[in-house]
Amino acid sequence: MNKILTLLLFFTFQIIFSQNVFKSQKQIYLAEYYAKQKNDKKALECYLKAINFNSKIESDDYLKAASIAFKINERKIAKDLLIKSITKQQAPLDFIKSFKSLKPYQDSEEMKEVLAQYDELENQYFRELKNPKAYMEIQSLIAKDQLIREEENIFQELANKIDSINIITLKELTIKNGWEPRAWVLLWHHRGYYKENHYVWDFFKPFIQKEIEKGNVNKNFFVDFEEFTASTGNLQAPAIYDLGNIGRLSMNQTYDDIKNLDKRRKSVGLPPLYFGHFLYGMELPKDYEYNPENLLSDLINL
């Protein structure tokens, strides 16, 4: 029995040996590495391992994995991945149809079957929710959050009030049901108090840190908040982990202590800065030094 088929058995029967989002993320980094190297079988193995660690990987990772499975003619695996992109992460129908790396397989029997069953599969997503009521309550908070931001006049008048009500409700739901990743945006609106003694962060910092230690939340959760706080009041403040991410107020920064940048990134579960160059040709800072021969071992040992 070949390796892909063995992994298919694990995947099909959902033998989840240890739910851990960081171990899952490591496998995704490795999958991206091997895909770039055109080692598609190894890339698919890593994606399937990532799903075994955490079935709630991002929907686009499911679709990237499905496209690789199609490419190497593992069509049953590809179909399973497409299905789970919907039943596990509610990948939107239009998103699947327009996903670039799946375009060559749009007319395949597997794609047509999955897309034809989309409504039924989406209903399965809702049936499998551990706590549908909590999910709907958080979705309602997010909808309210976005609604007031659509109209500037309403936003100026109601933002602070709505954000305060939402965060109190989110705290109650989090205590009762655990952290819901989709609620991140609600916490982001309180980023200005991240380094202060504040009722929001007095609860969420230690709670999320414990979830990170348990493997339920990724290690880089606080990176955007750290970057935002570091750049507040100084648009040219050097970045701590990552240039141009959502937590930066400007993209015209340098890095702080660049010699130890990769050590800091590793401490929060981020790969070496060179990885962005390897995958996308991202320009590297002039003072950054890295031996490309170490990349694979650094990803494995992240």
C-alpha positions as CSV (number, residue, x, y, z in Angstrom):
1,M,0.0,0.0,0.0
2,N,1.6,3.3,-1.0
3,K,2.0,6.2,1.2
4,I,-0.7,8.4,-0.3
5,L,-3.3,5.6,0.0
6,T,-2.3,5.1,3.7
7,L,-2.8,8.7,4.3
8,L,-6.1,8.5,2.5
9,L,-7.3,5.9,4.9
10,F,-6.4,8.2,7.8
11,F,-8.1,11.1,6.2
12,T,-11.3,9.2,5.2
13,F,-11.8,7.7,8.6
14,Q,-10.8,10.9,10.5
15,I,-8.1,9.4,12.7
16,I,-7.3,12.6,14.5
17,F,-4.4,11.7,16.7
18,S,-3.9,15.0,18.4
19,Q,-5.7,18.2,17.6
20,N,-3.0,20.9,17.6
21,V,-3.2,24.0,15.4
22,F,0.5,24.8,15.5
23,K,1.6,21.3,14.5
24,S,-1.0,21.6,11.7
25,Q,0.5,25.0,10.6
26,K,4.0,23.5,10.5
27,Q,2.7,20.8,8.1
28,I,1.2,23.5,5.9
29,Y,4.5,25.4,5.7
30,L,6.1,22.1,4.7
31,A,3.4,21.4,2.1
32,E,4.0,24.9,0.6
33,Y,7.8,24.2,0.6
34,Y,7.4,20.8,-1.2
35,A,4.8,22.3,-3.6
36,K,7.2,25.0,-4.6
37,Q,9.9,22.3,-5.1
38,K,7.3,20.5,-7.4
39,N,7.4,17.5,-5.0
40,D,3.6,17.1,-5.2
41,K,3.3,13.8,-3.5
42,K,5.2,15.0,-0.5
43,A,3.2,18.3,-0.5
44,L,-0.1,16.3,-0.4
45,E,1.2,14.1,2.4
46,C,1.9,17.2,4.5
47,Y,-1.5,18.8,3.8
48,L,-3.2,15.6,4.9
49,K,-1.1,15.5,8.0
50,A,-2.1,19.1,8.7
51,I,-5.8,18.1,8.5
52,N,-5.2,15.2,10.9
53,F,-3.8,17.7,13.4
54,N,-6.6,20.2,12.8
55,S,-9.6,19.8,10.5
56,K,-10.3,23.5,10.8
57,I,-7.4,24.6,8.5
58,E,-8.2,27.5,6.2
59,S,-10.5,26.7,3.3
60,D,-8.0,27.9,0.8
61,D,-5.5,25.3,2.2
62,Y,-8.1,22.6,1.6
63,L,-8.4,23.8,-2.0
64,K,-4.7,24.0,-2.6
65,A,-4.4,20.5,-1.4
66,A,-7.3,19.4,-3.6
67,S,-5.6,20.9,-6.7
68,I,-2.4,19.0,-5.9
69,A,-4.4,15.8,-5.5
70,F,-6.0,16.3,-8.9
71,K,-2.6,17.1,-10.4
72,I,-1.2,13.7,-9.3
73,N,-4.4,11.9,-10.2
74,E,-5.5,11.2,-6.6
75,R,-9.1,12.1,-7.5
76,K,-10.8,10.4,-4.5
77,I,-8.6,12.4,-2.2
78,A,-9.2,15.6,-4.2
79,K,-13.0,15.0,-3.9
80,D,-12.7,14.4,-0.2
81,L,-10.7,17.6,0.2
82,L,-13.3,19.6,-1.7
83,I,-16.1,18.2,0.4
84,K,-14.3,19.0,3.6
85,S,-13.5,22.6,2.5
86,I,-17.3,23.0,2.7
87,T,-18.3,20.7,5.6
88,K,-15.4,21.8,7.9
89,Q,-14.8,25.5,6.8
90,Q,-17.9,26.5,4.8
91,A,-15.8,27.5,1.7
92,P,-18.1,29.7,-0.4
93,L,-19.4,28.3,-3.7
94,D,-18.1,31.2,-5.8
95,F,-14.7,30.9,-4.0
96,I,-14.3,27.3,-5.0
97,K,-15.4,28.0,-8.6
98,S,-13.0,30.8,-9.0
99,F,-10.0,29.2,-7.2
100,K,-7.1,29.6,-9.6
101,S,-5.3,26.3,-9.1
102,L,-8.6,24.4,-9.4
103,K,-9.5,25.9,-12.8
104,P,-8.0,23.1,-14.8
105,Y,-10.3,20.6,-13.0
106,Q,-13.6,22.5,-13.2
107,D,-15.0,20.0,-15.7
108,S,-13.9,16.9,-13.8
109,E,-16.6,14.5,-12.5
110,E,-15.4,15.0,-8.9
111,M,-15.7,18.8,-9.1
112,K,-19.1,18.7,-10.8
113,E,-20.5,16.2,-8.1
114,V,-19.2,18.3,-5.2
115,L,-20.5,21.6,-6.6
116,A,-23.9,20.0,-7.3
117,Q,-24.2,19.0,-3.7
118,Y,-23.0,22.3,-2.3
119,D,-26.2,23.2,-0.4
120,E,-26.4,19.8,1.2
121,L,-22.7,19.9,2.2
122,E,-23.1,23.4,3.6
123,N,-26.0,22.1,5.7
124,Q,-23.7,19.4,7.0
125,Y,-21.3,22.1,8.1
126,F,-24.0,23.6,10.4
127,R,-25.1,20.1,11.6
128,E,-21.5,19.4,12.7
129,L,-21.1,22.6,14.7
130,K,-20.4,21.7,18.4
131,N,-22.5,24.6,19.6
132,P,-24.7,26.1,16.8
133,K,-26.3,28.6,19.1
134,A,-22.9,30.1,20.2
135,Y,-21.8,30.2,16.5
136,M,-24.9,32.1,15.5
137,E,-24.5,34.5,18.4
138,I,-20.9,35.3,17.4
139,Q,-22.0,35.7,13.7
140,S,-24.6,38.1,14.9
141,L,-22.0,40.1,16.8
142,I,-19.8,40.2,13.7
143,A,-22.7,41.3,11.5
144,K,-23.6,44.1,13.9
145,D,-19.9,45.1,14.1
146,Q,-19.7,45.4,10.3
147,L,-23.0,47.0,9.8
148,I,-22.2,50.1,11.9
149,R,-19.0,50.5,10.0
150,E,-20.7,50.8,6.6
151,E,-22.1,54.3,7.4
152,E,-19.6,56.9,8.7
153,N,-22.2,58.9,10.7
154,I,-23.6,55.9,12.4
155,F,-20.1,54.6,13.0
156,Q,-18.9,57.7,14.8
157,E,-22.0,57.7,17.0
158,L,-22.3,54.1,17.9
159,A,-18.9,52.4,17.4
160,N,-17.6,52.6,21.0
161,K,-21.0,51.6,22.5
162,I,-21.5,48.6,20.1
163,D,-17.8,47.5,20.5
164,S,-18.2,47.5,24.3
165,I,-21.4,45.5,24.2
166,N,-20.0,43.1,21.7
167,I,-16.8,42.4,23.7
168,I,-18.7,41.8,26.9
169,T,-20.9,39.3,25.1
170,L,-17.9,37.7,23.4
171,K,-16.2,37.3,26.8
172,E,-19.3,35.5,28.1
173,L,-19.5,33.2,25.1
174,T,-15.7,32.5,25.2
175,I,-15.9,31.5,28.9
176,K,-18.8,29.2,28.1
177,N,-17.7,27.7,24.8
178,G,-14.1,28.5,24.2
179,W,-12.4,30.8,21.6
180,E,-14.1,31.1,18.1
181,P,-11.5,32.2,15.5
182,R,-14.0,34.2,13.5
183,A,-14.4,36.5,16.5
184,W,-10.9,37.9,16.0
185,V,-12.2,41.1,14.4
186,L,-14.2,41.9,17.5
187,L,-11.1,41.7,19.6
188,W,-9.1,43.7,17.1
189,H,-11.3,46.8,17.7
190,H,-9.8,46.9,21.2
191,R,-6.2,46.8,20.0
192,G,-5.5,50.3,21.4
193,Y,-5.7,49.0,24.9
194,Y,-3.5,45.9,24.3
195,K,-0.6,47.0,26.6
196,E,-2.8,48.5,29.2
197,N,-4.5,47.2,32.3
198,H,-7.9,46.9,30.7
199,Y,-10.9,44.7,31.4
200,V,-10.8,43.3,27.8
201,W,-7.1,42.2,27.9
202,D,-7.1,41.3,31.5
203,F,-9.3,38.4,30.4
204,F,-8.4,37.6,26.8
205,K,-4.6,37.7,27.2
206,P,-4.3,34.9,29.8
207,F,-7.2,33.0,28.2
208,I,-5.7,33.0,24.7
209,Q,-2.2,32.2,26.1
210,K,-3.5,29.1,27.8
211,E,-5.2,28.1,24.5
212,I,-1.9,28.5,22.7
213,E,-0.2,26.3,25.3
214,K,-2.9,23.7,24.8
215,G,-2.4,23.8,21.0
216,N,-5.9,25.2,20.4
217,V,-4.7,28.6,19.1
218,N,-1.7,29.4,16.9
219,K,1.4,30.8,18.5
220,N,1.3,34.0,16.3
221,F,-2.1,35.1,17.6
222,F,-0.8,38.2,19.3
223,V,1.7,39.3,16.6
224,D,-0.7,41.8,15.0
225,F,-1.5,43.3,18.3
226,E,2.2,43.6,19.2
227,E,3.1,45.2,15.9
228,F,0.2,47.7,16.2
229,T,1.2,48.7,19.7
230,A,4.9,49.1,18.7
231,S,4.0,51.3,15.7
232,T,1.4,53.5,17.5
233,G,2.6,57.1,17.5
234,N,5.6,56.3,15.3
235,L,4.8,55.3,11.7
236,Q,8.5,54.5,11.1
237,A,8.9,52.3,14.2
238,P,10.8,49.1,13.3
239,A,8.8,46.0,12.9
240,I,9.2,43.2,15.5
241,Y,8.2,40.2,13.4
242,D,6.7,41.1,10.0
243,L,6.7,44.1,7.7
244,G,3.4,45.3,6.2
245,N,1.1,43.0,8.2
246,I,-2.3,44.2,9.4
247,G,-0.8,45.3,12.7
248,R,1.4,47.9,11.1
249,L,0.3,51.5,10.7
250,S,2.7,52.0,7.8
251,M,4.6,49.7,5.4
252,N,7.7,51.9,5.3
253,Q,9.5,50.3,8.3
254,T,12.7,48.5,8.8
255,Y,13.2,45.5,11.2
256,D,14.2,45.8,14.8
257,D,17.4,43.9,15.7
258,I,17.4,42.1,12.3
259,K,20.1,39.6,13.4
260,N,17.7,38.0,15.9
261,L,14.6,38.5,13.7
262,D,14.3,34.8,12.8
263,K,14.7,33.8,16.4
264,R,11.8,36.1,17.4
265,R,9.7,34.8,14.5
266,K,10.4,31.2,15.6
267,S,9.2,32.0,19.1
268,V,5.8,32.9,17.8
269,G,5.6,30.0,15.3
270,L,6.6,32.0,12.2
271,P,9.0,30.5,9.6
272,P,12.3,32.3,8.7
273,L,11.8,35.5,6.8
274,Y,13.6,33.8,3.9
275,F,10.5,31.6,3.4
276,G,8.5,34.5,1.9
277,H,11.3,35.1,-0.6
278,F,11.5,31.4,-1.4
279,L,7.7,31.1,-2.1
280,Y,6.9,34.5,-3.6
281,G,10.1,36.2,-4.4
282,M,9.6,38.7,-1.6
283,E,12.4,41.3,-1.4
284,L,14.7,40.7,1.6
285,P,16.2,43.5,3.8
286,K,19.8,44.3,2.9
287,D,21.1,43.4,6.4
288,Y,19.3,40.1,6.5
289,E,21.5,37.0,6.4
290,Y,20.3,33.5,5.9
291,N,21.6,30.2,4.5
292,P,18.9,28.8,2.1
293,E,20.3,25.3,2.7
294,N,18.8,25.5,6.2
295,L,15.3,26.2,5.1
296,L,13.8,22.7,5.1
297,S,15.4,21.8,8.5
298,D,14.2,25.1,10.0
299,L,10.7,24.4,8.9
300,I,10.8,20.9,10.3
301,N,12.2,22.2,13.6
302,L,10.0,25.2,13.8
